[in-house]
Amino acid sequence: MNSPFQGRGDPISMVRVVSAPIDRLNIGSIWNFHVWNECWMACPDVFLKYDTPFIFAEVPPLKLFNSPKLGSSLTAMSGETRSVSSRTPVGRFPTITLRSQNEPKPDKAQTEKTQAGQALTVRSVDLLKSKKGQNRTEHHTDRYHSDHLIVRRGQSFQIWIELSRPFDKNTDQLHLELKQGPVPLVSKGTHVVVPTVEELQNKGWEAKMAEQKGNKIRLSVNSPPTALIGQYQLTVATQSPKGGAMSTHDPKNDIYMLFNPWCEEDTVYMEDENEKKEYVLNDVGMLYCGTDEQIDARNWNFGQFADGVFEACFYVLDKTNIPPLGRGDPVSLSRVISAIINSLDDNGVLEGNWSGNYTGGTSPTAWTGSVDILKKYHSSNGTPVKYGQCWVFSGVTTTVLRCLGIPTRSVTNFSSAHDTDASMTIDVYLDENMRPIPELNTDSIWNFHVWNECWMARPDLPPGMGGWQAVDSTPQETSQGIYQCGPASVNAIHEGEVFVIYDSRFVFAEVNSDKIYFQKNANGTFSPIHIEKNAVGSCVLTKAVGSHDKNNITLLYKYPEGSDEERIAVETACRYGTKPTVYTTSTVQDVSMEVGMQEEEPLMGGDARLTVKFQNKSAAPRTFTLHSEVAVMYYTGVLKATIKKDSFAVQLNPNEEKTQDLVVQYKDYRNELVDHAMLMLMLSGRVSETKQVLATQYSFRLRTPGLTITPVGDAVVGKEMSVKISFTNPLPHPLKNVTFHTEGLGLHSARQVPMGDVDSYATVSLTDLFVPTLPGPRKLLASLECHQLTQVHGAADISVQEK
């Protein structure tokens, strides 16, 4: 069953995974009989309604048949379903009513070849699909590097049709047919018949004859705001007194439909124009890494309009195998995209790797954008690209969802918790001597974690749960048996209402869980001895709208730290965890401990100097022995190796403040560092007089040098120019097998330039030649790939003039 361990204590989860292997035909039919099961249990997760519309449709009240045939009304109710045969989530959908007879069968007359000049036939179709034409500009799709007509749902577009003779409104009829997927069905919304009407009602698929010039007619075609996104094959059906005809499908006239944030009836509608420019149309951005005190901002090319990316994104969409109705629902679609971006379960886009060994692929820190990743995945027929980590997963997710029309942004949570047992707490286990027990400490706090937010309404949830939804493509824990996460309502997380779908428990723990220290007792049990209430979710950042500034959105996820509202939200969330307990400590808390850096940021290759500040807030002396450990760590909070241990006694007079200096020398860490050059200082002790526990974990990083990028000459479309990229090795030993990566949207595609070895303290330079292809403000990005030194990157702004 592959059920997560915490799911084994939940009867709802258990009966769901037990039912999963049972196959189900994904074709509408009436079985003579069908046998299922009922289980008796409480349902505290009131909004986790599994497959209710499917069951509801099976029982007599929904048999809306008024004849032995299919009848005249088919209704799909709103709710969550998933196709068990394909093991893919279907999700939740708006109510759709299809008024149709049996699936349309071609009239015999439509397939017969009519005599020229007698029947009304189609000679050509002009979709007005040029990038600068009316359709593409009005639908904000003019920047896509594609020759197809790309439109957004819920908005009309224009087409010209040339007929074999003038159209006679009195005797002739005409309609469009749009088909999607391998088996188009009217009942699934993948075979759309678009009738011609006198006036557009803006209520569904319809076409109005807006203009006639001789044998040509112009149709204004309208789609509903719930239309399925994807690729539609277009044909035109005509009917005249001499018979009927159907035009031949021409792949060049396929129409691509996207979500529409400019349409008020679309569930992804976004009111603010500047936000739409940022979260849908901006193809460059910023991703944030490091720690909350040492933030590393790096540029990222989302590149949703770049050559080949549009086709790659639709290839990714098709790889999800999302059922047809799911293509009209941003909730379902964003959920399956979070699954397909990682390679687990389904051979998705990116293979994750946190080992530090990237042989056979690209180091995650070397990527500068999504374009090369998506194009490689597409060109290799779905072979996962090596390798990614959280910010790479997030960057690619932003590209795909913006390309499909869903407003999306990448966000970084600093001190991001990874709760492995759904307890809503981060648990740290210590032995009798106050030393960590590594094999028990499976929870971790990542120095940073990057995920996504998508903007959409949530008609499947109670009112007030719409807006930003957290979606995470990094494979951490399974959700419904698959490595996917979200969409989780940020508003629900803010209030601690973690019972609403999807995965709000996990996201809440990432931003607002308490850190609980447990000490081992003599009898082998553990007791809580210390609580850190502000150790998680110290800062949540995203790029500001219209600038490269940071936007602190922490208060979207939680109330101010320590406020009554924040504590209520935490206690509410904990009640729905696997350990529904709110921990407290009864000892006196009159000694404080705070860790900081002596300098602003220690440099790679040098010593790191830290300061521990103690304060006795009581009128009596306090004494304790503090145990310290320094370890090299991955940014995920997983420790690689302990490089230094120490213990020292501290005596504090009444109301005294005292500092203790700690030094981590280069020789201590030089042979142990991994990606991001992260280290952690762990301190623990107990005050002799009061038994107060002092414990904290302080993460910090060593700053690496950047790349210096200098443009040379004028930047003009079609004219060769160059940039000079230089780098100085900060280490007292050579760097082996150094490679430069460069790319720039509208400048040149991704390149790799091997530089060989770089001597200690040596400076190397590279001249990058290219011919700009697009005018306007452009950005050239570069990074350095080397096993001994990571997170080295740079960017240069280049203003390209028209030719």
C-alpha positions in Angstrom: 0.0 0.0 0.0 3.0 2.3 0.6 0.9 4.1 3.2 2.9 6.7 5.3 3.4 5.5 8.9 1.2 8.4 10.3 -1.6 7.3 8.0 -1.7 3.9 9.6 -3.2 5.5 12.7 -6.0 7.1 10.7 -8.9 4.9 9.5 -9.8 7.4 6.8 -6.3 7.2 5.2 -6.2 3.4 5.7 -9.5 2.6 4.0 -8.6 5.0 1.1 -5.3 3.3 0.3 -6.8 -0.2 0.7 -9.4 0.8 -2.0 -6.7 2.2 -4.3 -5.7 -1.0 -6.2 -9.3 -1.7 -7.3 -9.6 -0.8 -11.0 -12.4 1.5 -12.2 -13.5 2.1 -15.8 -13.2 5.7 -16.7 -16.1 5.6 -19.1 -19.6 6.7 -18.2 -22.0 3.8 -18.1 -24.8 2.2 -16.0 -23.8 -1.1 -14.4 -26.6 -3.6 -13.8 -25.3 -3.7 -10.2 -22.2 -2.5 -8.3 -21.0 -3.6 -4.8 -19.0 -1.3 -2.6 -18.1 -1.0 1.1 -19.0 1.2 4.0 -16.8 1.8 7.1 -17.9 3.3 10.4 -15.7 6.1 11.8 -15.6 9.7 12.9 -14.5 12.2 10.3 -12.7 15.1 12.1 -11.3 16.3 8.7 -14.8 17.5 7.7 -13.6 19.1 4.5 -11.6 16.1 3.3 -14.5 14.7 1.2 -13.2 11.8 -0.9 -15.1 10.9 -4.1 -18.6 12.0 -2.9 -19.7 13.1 -6.3 -18.7 9.8 -7.8 -20.8 7.9 -5.2 -23.6 10.4 -5.4 -23.8 9.9 -9.2 -24.1 6.1 -8.7 -27.3 6.2 -6.7 -30.9 6.8 -8.1 -31.4 10.5 -7.3 -28.9 11.5 -10.0 -30.3 9.3 -12.8 -31.7 12.2 -14.8 -32.7 10.0 -17.6 -36.0 10.7 -19.5 -35.6 8.1 -22.2 -33.9 4.7 -22.7 -31.2 6.7 -24.5 -28.7 9.1 -22.9 -31.4 11.7 -22.3 -31.1 15.5 -22.5 -29.2 16.5 -19.3 -25.9 15.3 -17.8 -24.7 17.0 -14.7 -21.2 16.9 -13.2 -21.3 18.0 -9.5 -18.5 19.9 -7.7 -16.2 17.7 -5.6 -12.9 15.8 -5.4 -12.4 12.6 -7.4 -9.5 10.7 -8.7 -9.1 8.1 -11.4 -7.9 4.9 -9.7 -7.0 3.2 -12.9 -4.4 5.8 -13.8 -3.6 6.7 -10.2 -3.9 10.4 -10.9 -6.0 12.9 -8.9 -8.9 14.5 -10.7 -9.5 17.1 -8.1 -12.5 19.5 -7.7 -14.4 21.1 -10.4 -17.1 23.7 -10.9 -20.6 22.6 -11.6 -21.0 21.9 -15.3 -24.3 21.2 -17.1 -24.0 19.7 -20.6 -27.2 19.7 -22.6 -26.6 17.2 -25.3 -28.0 14.1 -27.0 -25.9 11.1 -27.6 -22.3 11.7 -28.6 -22.6 13.2 -32.1 -22.2 10.9 -35.0 -21.2 12.3 -38.3 -24.1 12.7 -40.6 -23.7 10.5 -43.6 -24.0 13.6 -45.8 -21.1 15.3 -44.0 -18.7 12.5 -45.0 -19.8 12.2 -48.6 -17.9 14.2 -51.2 -20.3 16.8 -52.6 -20.1 18.2 -56.1 -18.2 21.4 -56.5 -20.4 24.4 -56.6 -23.4 22.7 -55.1 -22.7 22.3 -51.4 -21.2 24.9 -49.1 -17.6 24.0 -48.3 -14.7 25.6 -46.5 -11.7 26.7 -48.6 -9.5 28.2 -45.8 -9.5 29.4 -42.2 -7.5 32.4 -41.0 -7.1 32.4 -37.2 -5.5 35.9 -37.2 -2.8 34.3 -35.1 0.2 36.6 -35.8 2.0 37.7 -32.6 1.1 41.4 -33.1 -2.4 40.7 -34.4 -5.7 41.5 -32.6 -6.2 38.1 -31.1 -2.8 37.6 -29.6 -2.5 41.2 -28.2 -6.0 41.3 -26.7 -5.4 37.9 -25.0 -1.9 38.9 -23.7 -0.3 36.0 -25.6 1.8 38.0 -28.1 5.1 37.2 -26.4 4.8 33.4 -26.7 7.3 32.0 -29.2 4.7 30.0 -31.1 3.0 30.4 -34.5 -0.3 28.9 -33.2 -3.3 30.8 -32.0 -3.1 31.1 -28.3 -6.1 32.5 -26.5 -7.4 32.8 -22.9 -10.7 31.3 -21.8 -13.8 33.5 -21.1 -12.8 36.0 -23.8 -13.8 36.3 -27.5 -11.5 35.9 -30.4 -11.9 36.5 -34.2 -11.4 34.1 -37.1 -12.0 34.5 -40.9 -13.5 31.6 -42.9 -13.3 31.5 -46.7 -16.2 29.5 -48.2 -16.8 28.1 -51.7 -19.6 30.7 -52.2 -21.2 33.5 -50.3 -22.9 32.4 -47.1 -26.8 32.6 -47.2 -28.2 33.1 -43.7 -31.6 31.9 -44.9 -30.6 28.5 -46.1 -27.0 27.8 -44.8 -25.8 26.7 -41.5 -22.3 26.6 -40.0 -20.7 25.6 -36.7 -17.2 25.0 -35.3 -16.0 21.8 -33.7 -13.1 21.7 -31.3 -11.6 18.4 -30.2 -9.0 17.7 -27.5 -7.2 14.5 -26.7 -7.1 11.1 -28.2 -10.8 10.3 -27.5 -12.9 13.5 -27.7 -16.2 13.2 -25.9 -19.0 15.8 -25.5 -19.7 14.5 -22.0 -16.1 15.1 -21.0 -15.9 18.6 -22.5 -13.2 17.4 -25.0 -15.5 17.6 -28.0 -17.0 21.1 -28.2 -19.7 22.0 -30.7 -19.7 25.8 -31.1 -23.0 27.0 -32.6 -23.5 30.3 -34.4 -25.9 32.7 -32.6 -27.4 36.1 -33.4 -25.8 37.7 -30.3 -23.1 36.5 -27.9 -24.6 35.8 -24.5 -21.2 35.2 -22.9 -22.5 32.1 -21.2 -20.6 29.3 -23.1 -19.1 28.3 -26.4 -20.8 30.3 -29.1 -19.9 32.2 -32.3 -21.4 35.2 -33.9 -21.1 36.1 -37.5 -19.6 39.6 -37.2 -18.8 40.5 -40.8 -19.3 39.1 -44.3 -17.2 40.1 -47.4 -18.1 38.0 -50.5 -17.2 34.4 -49.8 -15.5 35.3 -46.5 -17.1 35.6 -43.1 -15.6 36.8 -39.8 -16.7 35.0 -36.7 -16.4 36.3 -33.1 -15.9 33.2 -31.0 -16.5 33.1 -27.3 -15.4 30.5 -24.8 -16.7 30.0 -21.3 -14.6 30.9 -18.3 -14.6 27.2 -17.3 -13.3 25.9 -20.6 -10.7 23.2 -20.5 -7.2 24.5 -21.2 -5.1 22.7 -23.8 -4.8 22.1 -27.5 -7.9 22.0 -29.6 -8.2 20.6 -33.1 -10.4 22.9 -35.2 -12.8 21.8 -37.9 -15.7 23.7 -39.5 -19.0 22.0 -40.4 -21.3 23.5 -43.0 -24.9 22.6 -44.0 -26.8 23.7 -47.1 -29.8 22.5 -49.1 -27.3 20.5 -51.2 -25.9 18.6 -48.2 -23.3 19.0 -45.5 -19.5 19.1 -45.4 -16.7 19.0 -42.8 -13.4 20.8 -43.3 -10.2 18.8 -43.0 -8.3 19.2 -39.8 -5.1 21.3 -40.3 -2.6 21.1 -37.4 -1.5 24.6 -38.2 -5.0 25.8 -37.1 -4.9 24.1 -33.7 -6.0 26.5 -31.0 -4.4 26.6 -27.6 -6.5 27.7 -24.6 -5.1 29.1 -21.4 -6.4 30.2 -18.0 -7.4 33.9 -18.0 -6.5 36.1 -15.0 -8.1 39.1 -16.9 -11.5 37.5 -16.9 -13.6 38.2 -13.8 -15.5 34.9 -14.1 -12.3 32.8 -14.3 -11.3 31.3 -10.9 -7.8 32.6 -11.5 -9.0 36.2 -11.9 -6.6 38.7 -10.4 -7.8 42.3 -10.1 -4.6 44.3 -9.9 -3.0 45.0 -13.3 0.6 45.3 -12.0 0.2 42.0 -10.2 -0.9 40.3 -13.4 2.2 41.7 -15.2 4.4 40.4 -12.4 2.8 37.0 -11.7 1.8 36.0 -15.3 3.8 38.0 -17.8 7.2 38.6 -16.1 9.7 36.1 -17.4 12.5 36.9 -15.0 12.6 37.0 -11.2 14.4 36.5 -8.0 14.9 33.5 -5.8 16.1 33.7 -2.2 18.4 31.3 -0.4 20.7 31.3 2.6 19.5 32.2 6.1 17.2 34.9 7.4 20.4 36.8 8.5 22.4 36.0 5.4 20.0 36.2 2.5 21.4 35.3 -0.9 19.3 36.8 -3.7 19.8 35.1 -7.1 18.3 36.0 -10.5 16.3 33.3 -12.3 15.1 33.1 -15.9 11.6 31.7 -15.8 11.4 32.1 -19.6 7.8 31.1 -20.2 7.9 32.9 -23.6 11.2 31.6 -24.8 11.5 29.4 -27.9 10.4 25.9 -27.2 9.1 26.5 -23.7 5.4 26.7 -24.7 5.5 23.3 -26.3 7.5 21.9 -23.4 5.0 23.1 -20.9 2.1 21.5 -22.7 4.1 18.4 -23.0 4.5 18.4 -19.2 0.8 19.0 -18.9 0.0 16.0 -21.1 2.5 13.9 -19.0 0.3 14.4 -15.9 -2.5 12.3 -17.5 -4.9 14.6 -15.7 -8.5 13.7 -16.7 -10.3 16.1 -19.0 -12.4 17.9 -16.4 -9.3 18.6 -14.3 -7.9 20.8 -17.1 -10.6 23.3 -16.4 -9.8 23.5 -12.7 -6.7 25.3 -11.4 -6.9 23.5 -8.1 -6.6 20.1 -9.7 -4.1 21.3 -12.3 -1.7 23.0 -9.9 -1.8 19.8 -7.8 -0.8 17.5 -10.6 1.9 20.0 -11.8 3.4 19.8 -8.3 3.7 16.1 -8.8 5.1 16.0 -12.3 7.8 18.6 -11.7 9.7 16.1 -9.5 10.7 12.7 -11.0 9.4 10.4 -8.2 6.3 8.4 -9.0 6.0 9.5 -12.6 9.4 10.2 -14.2 8.7 13.9 -14.0 10.8 16.9 -15.0 13.6 17.0 -12.4 15.4 14.4 -10.4 16.2 15.7 -6.9 19.7 15.2 -5.5 20.9 16.5 -2.1 24.0 14.2 -1.8 26.6 16.6 -3.1 27.6 14.2 -5.8 26.2 15.4 -9.1 28.1 13.1 -11.5 26.1 12.5 -14.7 24.1 15.8 -14.4 24.2 19.5 -13.5 24.8 20.7 -10.0 21.6 22.4 -8.8 23.5 25.5 -7.9 24.7 25.9 -11.5 21.2 26.3 -13.1 20.3 29.9 -13.9 16.8 29.4 -15.3 14.0 27.0 -16.3 14.3 27.1 -20.1 17.1 24.6 -20.6 15.6 22.2 -18.1 12.2 22.1 -19.7 13.6 21.9 -23.2 15.9 19.0 -22.2 12.9 17.2 -20.7 10.8 17.7 -23.8 13.5 16.8 -26.3 14.4 13.6 -24.4 10.8 12.4 -24.5 10.3 12.7 -20.8 13.7 11.6 -19.3 14.1 13.4 -15.9 16.7 16.2 -16.0 19.6 15.9 -13.4 19.6 17.6 -10.9 17.3 19.8 -8.9 16.9 21.1 -5.3 14.0 23.2 -3.9 14.7 26.5 -5.6 15.1 24.8 -9.0 11.8 22.8 -8.5 10.1 26.1 -7.6 11.6 28.0 -10.5 10.4 25.4 -13.0 6.9 25.3 -11.4 6.6 29.1 -11.7 7.5 28.8 -15.4 5.0 26.1 -16.2 2.0 27.6 -14.3 2.6 31.1 -15.6 2.8 29.7 -19.1 -0.6 28.0 -18.6 -2.1 31.2 -17.3 -2.2 30.8 -13.5 -0.7 33.7 -11.5 2.3 32.2 -9.7 5.3 33.3 -7.6 8.2 31.6 -5.9 8.4 32.2 -2.2 11.2 31.4 0.3 10.6 30.3 3.9 13.6 30.8 6.1 14.0 28.3 9.0 11.5 26.0 7.3 10.4 23.0 9.3 10.2 19.5 7.8 7.6 17.6 10.0 8.0 13.9 9.2 5.2 12.6 11.4 2.4 15.2 11.0 2.7 16.1 14.7 2.6 19.8 14.0 5.8 20.1 16.1 9.6 19.7 15.3 11.0 17.3 17.8 14.6 17.2 19.1 15.7 14.3 21.3 18.5 14.6 23.8 20.2 11.9 25.9 20.7 12.0 29.7 23.8 14.3 29.2 21.9 16.8 27.0 23.6 15.6 23.8 21.5 15.1 20.6 20.5 11.6 19.6 21.0 11.6 15.8 19.0 8.4 15.0 15.9 9.8 16.6 16.1 13.3 15.2 14.2 12.8 11.9 12.5 16.1 11.9 14.6 18.9 10.6 14.6 22.7 10.0 15.8 23.7 6.6 17.8 26.9 6.5 15.5 27.9 3.7 12.9 26.2 1.5 11.5 27.6 -1.7 8.0 26.7 -2.8 5.2 28.4 -4.9 2.0 30.3 -4.4 -0.8 30.3 -7.0 -3.6 32.7 -7.1 -7.1 31.2 -7.4 -10.6 31.0 -5.9 -11.4 27.9 -3.9 -15.1 27.1 -4.5 -14.3 23.7 -3.0 -13.6 25.2 0.4 -15.5 27.4 2.9 -15.7 31.1 2.0 -12.5 33.1 2.6 -10.1 30.3 1.6 -9.4 31.7 -1.9 -6.4 33.9 -2.9 -2.8 32.6 -2.6 -2.4 28.9 -2.4 0.8 27.1 -1.4 2.1 24.5 -3.9 5.3 22.6 -3.4 7.0 20.5 -6.1 10.0 19.5 -4.0 9.5 15.8 -3.0 9.5 15.7 0.8 6.5 13.7 2.0 3.8 11.9 0.1 0.3 13.2 -0.2 -2.4 10.6 -1.0 0.4 8.3 -1.9 2.2 10.6 -4.4 5.0 13.2 -4.0 2.8 16.2 -4.4 1.8 19.1 -2.2 -1.0 21.6 -2.3 -2.7 23.7 -3.2 -3.0 24.7 0.5 -4.9 27.9 1.3 -2.6 30.4 2.8 -5.5 32.0 4.7 -6.3 28.6 6.3 -2.7 28.2 7.3 -2.7 31.7 8.9 -5.7 30.7 11.1 -4.4 27.2 11.9 -7.3 25.6 10.1 -5.2 22.7 8.9 -8.2 20.4 8.3 -8.9 21.9 4.8 -7.4 20.3 1.7 -4.8 20.0 0.5 -1.7 19.4 2.7 -2.3 22.5 4.9 -1.0 20.5 7.9 2.4 20.0 6.3 2.7 23.7 5.2 1.5 25.0 8.6 4.3 23.0 10.3 6.8 24.5 7.8 6.0 28.1 8.9 4.6 28.0 12.4 5.4 24.8 14.4 6.9 24.8 17.8 10.3 23.2 18.4 10.1 20.8 21.3 13.2 19.4 23.1 12.8 16.0 24.7 15.3 14.4 27.2 15.7 10.7 27.8 14.7 9.5 31.2 16.3 6.7 33.2 13.5 4.3 32.2 13.9 5.0 28.5 11.0 7.3 28.0 11.2 11.0 27.0 9.9 14.1 28.6 9.6 17.6 27.1 12.1 19.9 28.7 12.3 23.0 26.5 10.2 24.8 23.9 11.3 27.2 21.2 8.2 29.0 19.9 9.9 31.2 17.4 12.4 28.9 15.8 10.4 28.1 12.7 9.3 30.4 9.9 11.5 33.3 10.8 10.8 35.1 7.5 8.9 34.4 4.3 10.1 36.4 1.2 9.1 36.8 -2.4 10.1 39.3 -5.1 8.2 42.6 -4.9 5.8 43.5 -7.7 7.5 45.6 -10.4 11.0 45.7 -8.8 13.9 43.5 -7.6 13.2 44.4 -4.0 12.2 41.8 -1.4 8.6 41.5 -0.3 8.2 40.2 3.3 5.0 38.2 3.3 5.5 36.4 6.7 2.3 37.9 8.1 0.2 36.2 5.3 1.2 32.9 6.9 0.9 33.7 10.6 0.1 36.3 13.1 3.0 38.2 14.8 5.2 35.8 16.7 4.1 35.5 20.3 0.8 37.2 19.9 -2.4 35.7 21.4 -3.7 35.1 17.9 -0.6 33.3 16.8 -0.7 31.0 19.9 -4.4 30.3 19.2 -3.6 29.3 15.6 -0.8 27.0 16.8 -3.0 25.3 19.4 -5.8 24.9 16.8 -3.4 23.3 14.3 -1.9 21.0 17.0 -5.4 19.5 17.7 -5.4 18.0 14.2 -1.9 16.6 14.4 -0.9 13.0 15.2 0.1 14.1 18.7 -2.7 16.5 19.7 -0.9 17.9 22.7 0.1 21.5 23.5 3.4 21.3 25.3 4.3 23.6 28.2 7.2 23.9 30.7 6.8 24.8 34.3 10.4 25.8 35.2 11.5 29.3 35.8 12.8 31.0 32.6 15.0 33.8 33.9 18.2 33.1 31.9 18.3 34.0 28.2 20.8 33.0 25.6 21.3 34.5 22.1 23.8 33.6 19.4 25.2 36.0 16.7 28.1 36.6 14.3 31.0 38.8 15.4 31.3 40.1 11.8 28.5 40.7 9.3 29.2 37.5 7.3 32.2 35.1 7.5 34.0 34.5 4.2 34.7 31.2 2.6 38.3 30.2 3.3 38.5 32.2 6.6 37.5 31.7 10.2 34.0 32.1 11.5 33.7 34.0 14.7 30.5 33.7 16.8 29.3 35.3 20.0 27.0 33.8 22.6 25.3 36.4 24.8 23.8 35.4 28.2 21.6 37.4 30.5 20.5 36.7 34.0 17.2 38.4 34.6 16.9 37.3 38.3 18.1 38.8 41.5 20.1 35.6 42.3 23.2 34.1 40.8 22.9 31.5 38.1 25.4 28.8 37.1 25.4 26.2 34.3 27.7 24.2 32.0 27.0 24.6 28.3 27.8 21.9 25.8 28.6 23.1 22.2 28.8 21.2 18.9 29.6 22.7 15.5 28.5 20.6 12.5 28.6 20.9 8.7 25.1 20.6 7.4 23.1 20.4 4.2 20.7 23.3 3.7 17.9 20.9 4.5 19.0 20.8 8.1 20.5 17.3 7.8 23.9 17.1 9.5 26.8 15.8 7.5 29.6 15.7 10.1 30.4 17.2 13.6 33.7 19.1 13.3 34.0 20.6 16.8 32.8 19.8 20.3 33.4 21.7 23.5 32.0 22.4 27.0 32.4 25.5 29.2 31.1 26.7 32.6 29.2 29.9 32.9 28.6 31.9 36.1 26.2 34.9 36.1 25.8 37.3 38.9 22.3 38.8 39.6 21.1 40.8 36.5 24.5 40.3 34.8 25.1 40.1 31.0 28.1 38.1 29.7 29.4 37.1 26.3 31.4 34.0 25.2 33.3 34.0 21.9 33.5 30.9 19.8 35.8 30.4 16.7 35.4 27.9 13.9 38.7 27.8 12.0 39.1 27.1 8.3 41.0 24.0 9.0 38.0 22.7 11.0 35.6 22.7 8.0 37.7 22.8 4.8 37.4 19.1 4.0 33.8 18.7 5.1 31.8 21.5 3.4 28.9 20.7 1.2 26.6 22.8 -1.0 25.7 26.3 0.3 28.6 26.1 2.8 26.2 25.8 5.8 27.2 25.1 9.4 25.2 24.7 12.6 26.1 25.6 16.2 24.2 23.5 18.8 24.2 24.6 22.4 22.5 22.9 25.4 22.7 23.0 29.1 20.7 23.2 32.4 20.7 26.0 35.0 21.8 24.4 38.3 19.6 26.6 40.6 16.3 26.4 38.6 16.7 23.4 36.3 15.9 25.7 33.4 17.0 24.2 30.1 19.0 26.3 27.7 19.0 24.9 24.2 19.3 26.4 20.7 20.5 25.6 17.2 22.1 28.4 15.2 22.7 28.1 11.5 25.1 30.2 9.4 26.7 30.2 6.0 30.1 31.1 4.7 29.9 33.8 2.0 31.2 32.9 -1.4 32.5 35.4 -4.0 30.3 36.5 -6.9 31.0 36.7 -10.6 31.8 40.1 -12.1 30.0 40.6 -15.4 30.9 43.6 -17.5 29.2 44.4 -20.9 31.5 45.4 -23.7 30.2 47.6 -26.6 26.8 48.6 -27.6 23.8 46.3 -27.3 21.8 46.3 -30.6 19.5 43.7 -32.0 21.3 41.7 -34.6 24.7 43.0 -33.8 27.4 40.9 -32.1 28.4 42.1 -28.6 30.3 40.6 -25.7 30.5 40.5 -21.9 33.6 39.8 -19.7 33.0 37.5 -16.8 35.7 37.3 -14.1 36.1 35.3 -10.9 38.7 35.1 -8.1 39.3 31.9 -6.2 39.1 32.7 -2.5 40.6 29.5 -1.2 44.2 28.6 -0.4 44.1 25.6 -2.7 43.2 25.1 -6.5 39.7 24.6 -7.7 39.3 21.5 -10.0 37.2 21.2 -13.2 35.6 24.7 -13.1 32.7 25.3 -15.6 31.0 28.6 -16.4 27.2 28.6 -17.2 25.7 31.6 -19.0 22.3 32.4 -20.5 20.1 35.4 -21.1 16.5 35.7 -22.5 16.7 37.6 -25.8 20.5 37.4 -25.7 21.5 33.8 -26.0 20.5 30.3 -24.9 22.1 28.4 -22.1 25.9 27.7 -22.6 28.5 25.8 -20.7 32.2 26.8 -20.9 34.8 24.5 -19.3 37.6 26.5 -17.6 39.7 23.7 -16.2 41.5 24.2 -12.9 41.9 27.6 -11.1 44.9 28.1 -8.8 44.6 29.3 -5.3 43.7 33.0 -5.1 43.9 33.2 -8.9 41.6 35.3 -11.1 40.2 33.9 -14.4 38.2 35.6 -17.1 35.8 34.6 -19.9 34.6 36.6 -22.9 31.1 35.6 -23.9 30.1 36.6 -27.5 26.5 36.7 -28.6 24.0 38.5 -30.9 20.9 40.0 -29.1 17.6 38.9 -30.7 15.1 41.0 -28.7 15.1 44.7 -27.7 14.5 46.2 -24.3 15.9 45.6 -20.8 17.6 42.2 -20.7 19.6 40.3 -18.1 22.6 38.0 -18.6 23.0 35.4 -15.9 26.1 33.4 -15.1 27.1 30.8 -12.6 30.2 28.7 -11.7 30.0 25.0 -11.3 32.7 23.4 -9.1 32.5 20.6 -6.5 34.7 22.5 -4.1 32.8 25.8 -4.3 29.1 26.3 -4.9 26.6 29.2 -5.0 28.8 31.4 -7.2 26.8 33.4 -9.6 26.3 36.9 -11.0 24.0 39.0 -13.3 24.3 42.0 -15.6 21.5 44.3 -16.9 21.8 45.0 -20.6 19.6 47.5 -22.4 19.3 46.3 -26.0 18.4 48.8 -28.7 16.3 48.3 -31.8 18.4 47.7 -35.0 
